[in-house]
Amino acid sequence: MKTLKIRAIVDGKSKGEIVYSNLPIAFLQGVDPEKGTVSDPKSPIYDQPFAGKILIFPNAVGSSVGAYVIYRLSKNHKAPKAIVNQTTDITTASGCAIAGIPLFDLPENDISELSQAKEISLDAGKSELIIEK
Amino acid sequence: MFLTKSEEKALAGESGEALEIAYRVLVAIGKISNAKRLIPIKWAHVSGVSYLTIGEYGLDFLKKISSTRGTKFRVFTTVNPCGMDIENWDSLDIPADYADKQLKIISYYEKLGIANSFTCVPFQSYKVPRRGTSVAWAESSAAIYANSILGLRTNRESAVSALASALTGKTVYSDLHIPRNRSPTKNIRVDLKRRNGDRLAGSVDYGVLGYFAGKNVPGVIGFQGQKFDLGMAEAKALCAAIGTTGSSGMFVLNSKERLETIDFTKKEYEEVFSELSQSGEGEAVVFGCPQMTIEELYELSRMLAGKHFLKKCFVFCSSKMYEISRTRGYAQVIEGAGATFVRDACADFTPLISALNVDSVETDSCKGAYYMHKVHGVNISLKDTKTLIEENAA
């Protein structure tokens, strides 16, 4: 078990299985909001469902309209239960704020420390990320 | 982040649900950007207007915001293009159910109070505030243009954050609003030794450069290595392409800063060009991504005088620019050459391109090339404006 310091962008608590991408995600045109998957074949998590899991990626890129894709994922019940970024960008922050998805980033650690994790827990109140498995 | 008492109250929901959500968005953005406070803005430009991009849930969200009693935009607000010509969608084969949704989205924005716009080049439609003024612009190409060319200060807002700024009249004081953050972080050195006398020239060249720079520099980009002749068309193409591939919100020309420098040579040019242009020819021609400015409409009419298009051609611009170009006689020449104007719409996010039933499209826009290929599955033939006319009109 290992603990990392997190910064809460949208407050909340979460615990669960992770889906990890070392590459950025473009929500508009790079995510399928009906399936809840990354639809860019170059992505390491291409076609892997992330609904109900904790989605980890460095940051979002591409069109700013991506924020509504996050809202759309949540209305479709295909959203991740929480998101962890290396450094959160404006599209992910605003999308998660309206969709009510807990969102965190990692000010002190490299996101790659999570690449081998299976399950983590997150707590905004304690500013803590615990690698459970 | 410091909030005033009235901002705290609004965040707690005491001023209604719409403002509560708007402040929640600003607080989340404030956290990621380490902002100490919110500042007033003079102009919000909101993206997320085409039904093709925001879909049912964006529509639902806008419906919810606009139906919260008493909710109005508190600052001058323009919006991005929508997905069709509002006056003329029927004859352009836009499906009726799409048009119905699109008109609903427009009605929600109008209820909230917008200036007549539907444009991705808002700086051409309304008087630009003096240099140094803070605004909140979504639409990456316009935000990059605002910072780099107009001297305005804006972060690259998202559809939702710009909406939050329109609702509150505020944005977070961070990043590109702060003068010391407006210097280059990396340089791109142009060293082409080819094309048009070894220099970049025209919209396609600058689009290719922007596409490369956006991919390679996440912060403020410094360009160096040649004299940059940026007319409005070239600047627009450069800004749009930077916005397509990365997160940069600003560039500086003729950067003198000694920084990490990335070379942009013939090799990089060819790589980008072949990524964007899959076809030698296209079955239809698309102009206006971003939408055409009045200068570009003039140029187009000048090049088209006495000619007629040999294939379908669409020209995207705002209805405001269309009206001006009619008054000046440009529109008559362009329409006389067989081109169809599509007003107030986005070339990338309109069902029009799919409805054409073509396999390939010719365009002079790198942003358009990227999105039309991705959204509509058409192959792209990327050519500069002059070549498009020489090859496709006689």
Interface residues (C-beta under 8 A of the other chain):
Chain A: R7 A8 I9 V10 L28 Q29 P33 N59 V61 G62 S63 S64 V65 G66 A67 Y68 Y71 R72 K75 N76 T87 T88 D89 I90 T91 A93 S94 G95 C96 A97 I98 L103 D105
Chain B: I21 R24 V25 V27 A28 I29 K31 I32 S33 S47 G48 T53 I54 G55 E56 Y57 G58 D60 F61 A138 E139 S140 N155 R156 E157 S158 A159 V160 S161 A162 A164 G243 T244 T245 G246 S247 Y371 K374 V375
